[in-house]
Amino acid sequence: MAAHDSLKLLNRASFVLSAPTHHGLPADNGSEVAFAGRSNAGKSSALNALTGQSTLARVSKTPGRTQHLVVFEIDPARRLIDLPGYGFAKVPLAVRNAWGVAMENYFRERQSLRGLVICMDIRRPLTEFDRIMLDFCAARGLDCQILLSKADKLSRGAGLNTLQAVRKALLEGGLTASVQVFSAHAGTGVDEARSWVVARL
């Protein structure tokens, strides 16, 4: 699908509901792509950039703002799912633990899940939690795309060095995922990521 057509499709996304667990999600049919990432890694900004909507997902400087599974519907058969941020969010431990259980159940049971986009701050990639998400993908045999976000914070050379380092680490760890440099602010890699998402939908 051409870049323009991919944008046209994702631009239809609109908020439907948010649910604390996968049991509150729409019927488990059709296809959906989920977005995950450490709190404040740029996940909401990525969603907004890919859909061409500046306010679809709430962008906050406070880590842990997304505390539910948030559903954006493109059409009755296709959805984007914004998963709760993980890591060092400024929320109670019990809430963070509940997030972990909700995500594990979602990955294990959700049959309409076709792919996962993991946003990693290019300055701090492959955290322990990122690796757990990659393990979830491996267990399901799920396609995974890593966005090394906030690439505008580094020089082009430093960004490419990080890209190569992450690819090497994945290979050494036996983990399968495609990786790209990404910046919602500068538009770097947006078309590539958009095409990946649309292909899974």
N, C-alpha and C positions, 0 to 999 in steps of 0.2 A: 504494500500500500504506500502511495506517495506521502511525503511529509505533510502536505496540505490536507490530505484525506485523513491521516492519522490525527492531526490536530482537530479537524472537524468532528471526528468521532468522539474523542476524549473531551472536547469542549461541551458535550451534552451532559457531562456528569453533574449530578445535583445531589445535595444532602438528602438522605432518606431517614436514617435513624442512627442512634448509637446504643450499644448494648454492652453490659458488663461481661457477658460470656457469649460464646458462639450459639447458645440456645436461643438467644434473642434476635439472631440474624434472619434475613429473608430465607425463603425456602431454598434448600440445598440443591439447586439445579442451575443450568446455564454455566457460565464461567466467570471467574473473578481473579484479580491480581491483588495481592496484599502488599502493603508498604510497611517496613519495619525499620527501626534504627534506635541508636542510643538517644536518650533525651537530649534535645538541642543539637542534633546532628544535621538538621536541615530537611527533615522529612516533610513537614508541611509546606515548606517553600518549594520542594521538588514536586509535590502533588499539584500545587498551584501553577508551576511552570509547565508541567506536562499537559495539563488541561487547558492552559491559556486563560485561567481565571485567577485573578489576584487575591480573591477572598474566599475561595472554595474551602480550603483548610485553614483553620486559625493558626496564625504564626505568633509565637510568644517567645520572649526572652527568658521566661521562667520554665526551667526544665520540668517535664512531667505534666504538662498541660493536658495532653491527650491521655485520659484514664479509662477509656472504653474502646471497643471496636467500633469504628465509625464507618458507616456505609454510604458510599456515593454511587448512585445508580446511573448508568449510561442509557440503558434500555432494559426492558424486563428480563433479558437473558444475560446481561453483562454488568459487572460491578467492579468498583475499586474499594478496597478495604484498608482503612488507616488503622494500624495496630497501635496499642499503647506503647509509648516510648519506654525503653528499659535502661537500667544502669543507675546512675547516681542522681535520680530525680529527688527534688525536695518534697517528698511525700512520706507518710508513715510507712514503716516497714511492712505492716500487715497489708497495706494497699499494694505495695510492690510485689509481695508474695502472691497475692491474688491475681495480679497481672500475669505472672509466670504460669500459673495453673491455667488461666484462661487461654493463653497463647499455645501452651502444649496441647490442650484439648482441641483447640481450633485446627492445629496442624494435623493432628492424628485423625480427626473425624470429618473434616470438611471436604467433601468429594468434589465440589465445584472449583476448588482452588487450583489454578493452573500455573501460577508463578509467583515468586516473591522478589520484591525489590528491597535491597538493604541499603539504607543510606548510612555512610560512614564519613565522618569529618576527615578530610584528607590529611589533616595534621595529626589525627589520632585513630588510625584504622585498626581493624582486627582486634577489638577488645574481647575480653572473655565472653561477653554477652553476644557479640557479633558471631563468634565461633559456635555458640550454642544454636543460634538461628541457622547457621550453615549446616549444623548437624541435623536439625529438623528437616531441612531441605533434602539432605542426603538420605535420611530415613524414608522419606516419601518419594524419592526419585524426582523431586520437583525442580523445575528450571529456576535458576536464581541469577539475578543481575545486581551487581554491586555498583552503587554510585558513590564515587569518591567526591563527596560534596564540598562546597565552599572552596573550590579550586582557585577562585579569584584571590584567595588569601595567600597563595604561594606563587612563585615565579613558574613559568611554563616548564623550565628544566627540572625544578624541584618536584613539580606535580608529576612529570613523567617518571622520575626516579621512584616516587612513591608507588605509582602504577605498576612498575616492574617489580618492586619489592613485594607488593601484595600478591601479584600473580605467582611469584616464586614461592611465597609462603603457602599459598593455596595448593600448589603442586606438591610441595614437600609434605603437606598435611593430608594429602589424598582427598582434598575437597574440590568439588566441581562447581564453578560459578564463572560467569563472564564478568569482567571488570572494566569500568570506564571512568575517565575523569569527567567531573560534572560541576557546573555552577549555575544555580537558578538565577543568580544576580546578573552574571555576564552572558548567560545563554549557552555556555559551553556544554556540549554533549546532549542538549535537550532533544534534538531531532532523533538521535540514536536511541536514547532511552524511550522516547515516545513510540518509536517503531517496535522496540522490543516488547513493550506492554501490549500494544495493539495486536501483535502476532500471537500472544498468549490468549487474548480475549476472543 
